[in-house]
């Protein structure tokens, strides 16, 4: 076995120490490189995330610009024309509503005037259907102002007729309907100046 001298031993120690320093230095460099690589990877992730967020926001902005620019405060000439048309249509509809309300009020006023001044006038010549003649029954059936049922005194009987028709055919139709209801003695009659002048079976 060879024997090392002190000088050789010191020299070997120096070499080992030098190599150890080199290894430590290389380990530090490797550690720095790993740290730098981790930082680069983190920066890449951050950049990629920011890029995706910016891209999504850009797409949303473009979508809003095309779909509803007014929500972003952007007005295009076309949308201004549409808004102007809508405003004009709205004004026109408001004017029509006001006109219709005025017309409605006028019609209601005219109707109330007509209703208050309605006078039921008996024509000079008409047909009616007598529904009965009674000796003891002389109570009015309706107000004298309404002539749908008319009382007439013939001799000692009080007769009652219903209807006010221009034609004999209309009176006959009512007579037939009344007979079906049990007024077997009903008959049509012609009246002139509120007086019965002719009996028609």
Secondary structure, DSSP 8 states (H G I E B T S, - for coil): -----HHHHHHHHHHHHHHHHHHHHHHHHHHHHHHHHHHHHHHHHHHHHHHHHHHHHHHHHHHHHHH-GGGGT---HHHHHHHHHHHHHHHHHHHHHHHHHHHHHHHHHHHHHHHHT------SEEEEEEEEEESS----SS-TT--SEEEEEETTEEEEEEEEESSHHHHHHHHHHHHHTT-TT-EEEEEETTEEEEEE-
